[in-house]
Structures are given as C-alpha cells and as structure tokens.
Amino acid sequence: MNVRAAFFDLDGTLVDSLEDLTDAVNHMLAGFGRPSLAVSSVRRLVGKGARNLVRRALDTDSPDDITRALELFVAYNKGHIADKSALYPGVRETLHQLAESGIRMAVISNKNETLCRLVMEALGIARQFEIICGGDTFAEMKPSPLPLVRVAEHLGIAAHEAVMIGDSINDVQAGRLAGVATIGCAWGYGGPEELTEADHRATSFMDVATILLNGT
C-alpha cells in the first residue's frame, strides 16, 4: 500500500468511550424521567452522531425534545468527557510509529467536533493529528464520503493515498464512496457484519501499523 495519510474514526476505534457515553445518555434520560439504559443497549445506538443517539435513546421524533435531550447530553459529556474513557491497547505506540514513518493523520468522527477535541486532549493524543473533524464539521457526516474528500483535499493528497480506519459500516461505506481504502477494526462497537466489505481487517490496534506499513 502506498499510504500517505491515515483517517481514523474515534469512538470504538481509538478510544473506548462507551461507559462515558452511557453515563451521558442516562443523565439525559433522567432529565425526562426515563429509566436508565444498560451499556450494551447504548452500544447499539452509537455511531451516527449525538443527535441521532439521543433521539434513539429517548425514542422520540419531537424536535423540541431532541433539542433539549441533546443539550443535556452534551453538557454532561463535556463535564465528564474522560471519566471512564481510555485509549485502546497499542494506540499511543502505533500513532507514534505511524508519525515516525511519515504518515499524516486525521480523525474523522461523527461525534461533535468539540467533544472529539476534548476527549483527545484529555487522553493526550490530539497533537498527533493534523486534522480533527466531527459530525458537525461539514455539511454531511459518514457514511457520506464528503468528510473524507474534504480532508484529503486539505492535506493535498489523492483519495487512493489515504486509508479510513474504523469500527462501523459508516466508516467502510464512506471510504468506499470516497475511493479510500478501509481497515475494519474488530474491537469496536460495530458488529462483524458491518466490516465484511472492508478492504482489510484488524483484530488489534497494532495490526493497523502492520497493514499500513507492510500492506498485509
């Protein structure tokens, strides 16, 4: 593989944030007098941005309720951004290895950009990335190819010189539509059925470096 840039998803790829997301969801639900959800239930709801997450957790299409729910969720998440969140094993070392190899790196998440930056700063990895963008950075989010196309343009590279690394079908579809190769991350929140069309599959974060640097 002739890789010049690596585009990473965040939640479920670089960071295990599920418990903090669950706490924020349950804080929001408590504000509506609703019962809490288990971590396993929230796991099935993540991946398409905070607005979609609270809408599905609250099970409503009311614009007013969704707006209020989003405010409760974001405010709590900001204040507890990394209480329980942690990098997956090998992330810090692999990012350093890729940087030393000259691979440029960006985060392309469906999470609110401000929340992306907060958790990455808290966990000490923000400076590894030239670009950090979230679901509200561009007019569209994954699985639209737009974020990947824009980031590639900003870096001055062709789509085929980048790889999208993520744990969900959103990452795989966005990569395919943008002409960007994909690596499916088996340790994340998406099920194995979401990664069947990925060009490569990684079972640990260290595998990512092997694939990017050795093409296997």
C-alpha positions in Angstrom: 0.0 0.0 0.0 1.3 3.5 -0.9 -0.3 5.3 2.1 0.4 8.9 2.7 -2.4 9.6 5.2 -4.5 7.6 7.8 -8.0 8.7 8.6 -9.2 7.4 12.0 -12.7 7.1 13.5 -12.7 8.0 17.2 -15.2 6.2 19.4 -14.7 2.4 19.1 -11.5 2.8 17.1 -9.0 5.0 19.0 -11.0 5.4 22.3 -13.2 3.2 24.3 -15.7 5.8 25.4 -18.8 3.6 25.8 -19.2 4.0 29.6 -18.9 7.8 29.5 -21.4 7.9 26.6 -23.7 5.6 28.6 -23.5 7.9 31.6 -24.3 10.9 29.5 -27.3 9.2 27.9 -28.6 8.1 31.3 -28.2 11.7 32.6 -30.3 12.9 29.7 -32.9 10.2 30.2 -33.1 11.1 33.9 -34.0 14.6 32.9 -37.0 13.2 31.1 -37.9 10.9 33.9 -37.0 7.9 31.9 -35.2 4.7 33.1 -31.5 4.2 32.5 -30.2 2.1 29.7 -27.5 -0.6 30.0 -24.1 -0.2 28.4 -25.0 -2.9 25.9 -28.1 -1.0 24.8 -26.2 2.2 24.3 -23.5 0.4 22.3 -26.2 -0.4 19.7 -27.1 3.3 19.4 -23.8 5.0 18.8 -22.1 5.8 15.5 -24.3 8.4 13.8 -23.7 11.4 15.9 -25.1 12.8 19.2 -28.4 14.0 17.8 -29.2 10.5 16.4 -28.0 8.9 19.7 -30.3 10.9 21.9 -33.2 10.6 19.5 -33.0 6.8 19.5 -32.3 6.6 23.3 -35.3 8.8 24.0 -37.4 7.1 21.3 -38.9 10.3 20.0 -39.1 12.4 16.9 -40.2 15.6 18.7 -37.8 18.4 17.6 -38.2 20.2 21.0 -37.5 17.0 23.0 -34.5 16.1 20.8 -33.0 19.6 21.2 -33.4 19.5 25.0 -32.1 16.0 25.1 -29.0 17.0 23.1 -28.3 19.9 25.4 -28.5 17.7 28.5 -26.3 15.0 26.8 -23.6 17.4 25.5 -23.4 19.4 28.8 -22.9 16.3 30.8 -20.5 14.7 28.4 -18.3 17.8 28.3 -18.1 17.8 32.1 -17.3 14.0 32.2 -15.5 13.6 28.9 -12.9 11.1 30.0 -14.0 9.9 33.5 -14.0 6.3 32.2 -12.8 6.6 28.7 -9.4 5.1 27.7 -7.3 4.5 24.6 -7.4 1.0 23.3 -4.2 -1.0 23.8 -1.4 -0.1 21.5 -3.0 3.2 20.3 -0.3 5.5 21.6 2.6 3.4 20.4 1.1 2.8 17.0 0.3 6.5 16.4 3.9 7.3 17.3 5.1 4.6 14.9 3.0 5.9 12.0 4.1 9.5 12.7 7.8 8.4 12.6 7.1 6.7 9.3 5.8 9.9 7.8 2.1 9.0 7.6 -0.1 12.1 8.2 -3.1 11.5 10.4 -6.6 12.9 10.8 -9.6 12.0 12.9 -12.9 11.8 11.0 -15.7 11.1 13.6 -19.5 11.5 13.7 -19.1 12.8 17.2 -19.5 16.5 17.8 -16.1 18.1 16.9 -15.8 19.9 20.3 -16.3 16.7 22.1 -13.8 15.0 19.9 -11.2 17.6 20.7 -12.0 17.5 24.5 -11.6 13.7 24.8 -8.5 13.6 22.6 -6.8 16.4 24.7 -7.8 14.6 27.9 -6.2 11.4 26.7 -3.1 13.1 25.3 -3.4 12.3 21.6 -4.8 15.4 20.0 -1.3 16.7 18.9 -0.7 13.6 16.8 -3.4 14.6 14.3 -3.2 17.4 11.7 -7.0 17.5 11.4 -9.7 16.7 13.8 -13.3 16.8 12.4 -16.6 15.7 13.8 -20.1 15.1 12.6 -20.8 18.8 12.7 -17.7 20.0 10.9 -19.0 19.5 7.4 -22.5 19.7 5.8 -22.6 15.8 5.9 -21.2 13.1 8.1 -20.2 9.5 7.5 -21.4 7.4 5.6 -21.3 10.3 3.3 -17.8 10.5 1.6 -17.8 14.3 2.0 -15.7 14.5 5.2 -13.0 12.1 3.7 -12.9 14.0 0.4 -12.5 17.4 2.2 -9.8 16.1 4.5 -7.9 14.6 1.6 -8.2 17.9 -0.3 -6.9 19.8 2.8 -3.9 17.5 3.0 -3.2 17.8 -0.7 -3.4 14.1 -1.4 -5.4 11.8 -3.7 -8.1 9.6 -2.2 -6.2 6.5 -3.1 -3.3 7.6 -1.0 -5.4 7.5 2.2 -6.9 4.8 4.3 -10.0 5.0 6.5 -9.7 3.1 9.8 -12.9 2.5 11.8 -15.2 0.0 13.5 -18.5 0.6 11.8 -20.3 0.3 8.5 -20.3 4.1 8.4 -16.5 4.1 8.0 -16.5 1.3 5.4 -19.2 2.9 3.3 -17.7 6.4 3.5 -14.3 5.0 2.4 -15.8 3.1 -0.5 -17.8 6.1 -1.7 -14.7 8.3 -1.5 -12.3 5.9 -3.2 -10.4 5.5 0.1 -9.2 2.0 1.2 -10.6 0.8 4.5 -9.5 -1.1 7.6 -12.2 -2.5 9.7 -11.5 -2.6 13.5 -12.8 -5.8 15.1 -12.5 -4.5 18.7 -15.0 -1.6 18.3 -18.7 -1.1 18.7 -19.9 -2.3 15.3 -20.6 -6.0 14.8 -18.5 -8.2 12.4 -21.3 -8.0 9.8 -20.6 -4.2 9.5 -17.0 -4.9 8.4 -17.5 -7.5 5.7 -16.8 -5.1 2.9 -13.7 -3.5 4.5 -10.5 -3.9 2.4 -8.6 -5.1 5.4 -9.5 -6.3 8.9 -7.5 -5.6 12.1 -8.0 -7.5 15.3 -5.8 -5.3 17.4 -4.6 -1.7 17.0 -1.1 -2.9 16.4 -2.4 -4.7 13.2 -3.2 -1.2 11.8 0.5 -0.4 11.6 1.3 -3.7 10.0 -1.3 -3.2 7.3 -0.4 0.5 6.6 3.4 0.0 6.7 3.7 -3.5 5.2 0.5 -3.7 3.1 -0.6 -7.0 4.7 
